[in-house]
């Protein structure tokens, strides 16, 4: 009996792993917008967790399923944390600094939904278009 229980658990683990791998592949294959939140120690100390939660919440509220949210470590701009990078296909990468939950909610509507960069939040712009 115990072996069957373990086997069931291994099967469940295998299914869970396959589902996770499928999700990761889907994220990697997206052609949509990518948003990267700086979650290094400096970012977390400046409020990056709350910014990340607000970002994910706002994307869910707006039902934006073509946006991939990831995190990164310290970018060396500690004094400008929390940092949020937005990469929309065919557009320059925009880095926003000093982000708050309120600013990130506004950024989702303005930049991600409507394609309008909020200039006063921008600390860097990098042309990634080839």
Buried (B, 14 or more C-beta within 10 A) or exposed (E): EEEEEEEEEEEEEEEEEEEEEEEEEEEEEEEEBBBBBBBBEBBBEBBBBBBBEBBBBBBEEBEBEEBBBEEEEBBEBBEBBBBBBBBBEEBBBBBBBBBBBEBBBBBBEBBBBEEEBBEEBBEBEEEEEE
